[in-house]
Amino acid sequence: MIEIKWNDLIMVAGASIGVSALVVALFAIGVRLLTNAQHVVAGKAKDKQKSVSKEIAFRLSSLVAFALASSVMAYGLFILVTFSKLQK
C-alpha cells in the first residue's frame, strides 16, 4: 500500500504556489515598469533631462525585475535537474 506523507505534500504545494506567484509578480512588475518607460518618452515634457532620467530608471528597474524572474526560474530548473539525476 502506498503511504502519502501529507505534511511533505502540503509543503511542496505551498512552495510551488508561492514561487509561481513570485515569478508572475516579478514579470508583471517588469512589464509595468517597461510600459512606464515608454510612456515617459512619448509624453511632451518641459524638462527633457528629467524625463530621460525617469526613462532610464524605469528601464533599469524593469530589467532587474525580469532578471530576478529569470533567475528564479533558472534556479528551479537547476533543482529539478539535480534531483532527477540523484534519483537514478
SULJO-V955455 format. One record per residue. N is the residue number from 1. PHI is phi in whole degrees, -180 to 180 (NA if undefined). NEAR is the number of other C-alpha atoms within 8 Angstrom. D_LAST is the distance of its C-alpha to the last C-alpha in Angstrom with 2 decimals. Layout:
# SULJO-V955455
n;phi;near;d_last
N;PHI;NEAR;D_LAST
N;PHI;NEAR;D_LAST
This chain:
# SULJO-V955455
n;phi;near;d_last
1;NA;2;22.94
2;-85;3;20.62
3;-105;4;21.54
4;-99;5;21.52
5;-90;6;21.68
6;-65;6;24.42
7;-63;6;24.84
8;-67;7;21.30
9;-64;9;21.67
10;-67;8;25.03
11;-65;8;23.85
12;-67;8;21.10
13;-64;8;23.67
14;-64;8;26.31
15;-66;8;24.30
16;-69;8;23.32
17;-67;8;26.96
18;-64;8;28.31
19;-69;8;26.30
20;-62;8;27.18
21;-64;8;30.80
22;-63;9;30.72
23;-64;11;29.54
24;-64;9;32.14
25;-65;8;34.82
26;-64;12;34.22
27;-67;11;34.36
28;-64;8;37.49
29;-64;10;39.13
30;-62;14;38.47
31;-65;9;40.05
32;-63;9;42.98
33;-66;12;43.67
34;-67;11;43.54
35;-66;8;45.98
36;-61;10;48.21
37;-64;13;48.29
38;-70;9;49.38
39;-74;8;52.09
40;-66;11;53.45
41;-68;10;54.01
42;-71;6;55.69
43;-74;6;58.12
44;-87;5;61.50
45;-102;6;61.49
46;-71;4;64.57
47;-104;6;62.64
48;-65;7;60.49
49;-63;6;58.97
50;-67;7;57.78
51;-69;11;56.15
52;-68;10;54.38
53;-68;8;53.02
54;-64;10;51.85
55;-61;13;50.11
56;-63;9;48.33
57;-64;8;47.26
58;-65;12;45.96
59;-66;11;44.06
60;-65;8;42.46
61;-64;10;41.54
62;-67;14;39.96
63;-65;9;37.93
64;-64;9;36.70
65;-64;12;35.73
66;-65;11;33.86
67;-65;8;32.10
68;-65;9;31.04
69;-63;13;29.74
70;-66;8;27.79
71;-69;8;26.35
72;-64;9;25.22
73;-67;9;23.47
74;-65;8;21.89
75;-65;8;20.68
76;-62;8;19.16
77;-65;8;17.29
78;-61;8;16.17
79;-63;8;14.84
80;-62;8;13.10
81;-68;8;11.37
82;-63;8;10.63
83;-74;8;9.13
84;-73;8;7.06
85;-77;7;5.51
86;-71;6;5.51
87;-72;5;3.82
88;-86;4;0.00
